Amino acid sequence: MTQKELLYIDDALGHEKALQTAFDSFSAELKDPELKTFVSGLAMKHGQCYARFLSLLG
């Protein structure tokens, strides 16, 4: 892989982890159960994307 490709992968991993963290944080603050479930699902999806990226590298 080129240096540029590795930087792209590093950025993608960082974005997925940041989104997962943000959605987890937002979910913890929500009172509406339906919205909380939806936002928690978004956090879970971004966590799965992060894990998939890592598995492709390993």
N, C-alpha and C positions, 0 to 999 in steps of 0.2 A: 504494500500500500504506500501511496505517496504521503508526504507530510500534510498536504492539503486535505486528503481524504481522512487521515487520522484526526486532524483538527475538526473536521465536520462531524465525525463520530463523537468526539469529545463534547462538542457543542450540543449535539442531539441528546446525549446522555444527561448533560447538565440541564437542558430544558425540560426533559421528562421528569427528572428528579425534582426540579423546582416546581413544576406544575403539581406533582403529587403532593409535595409538602404544602403548597398553597391551598389546594383543595381540601386536604386533611384539616388544615387550620380553619378554613372557612366553615367546614362541616361542623367542627366542634362548637362554633359560635351560633349556629342556626337553631331556632326553636321549632320551626315548622317541620314535622316529621317527614312529609313527602319531599320537601326541598332538601332536607338533610340527607335522605336516602339517595336522591339524585346526585348531589355533590359528592357524597361518599363513593358512589359508583364511578364518578369521573376520576377521583383520586385512585381508585383501584385500577381503572383502565390505564392510567399513566404509569402506575407501578408495574403493570404487566408489560407495557411497551418498553420500559426501562430494563426489565428482566430479559425481554426478547433481544434487545440490542446487546446486552452483555453475553447472552448465550451464543449469539452469532459470532462474537469475538473469541469465545473460548473454545 
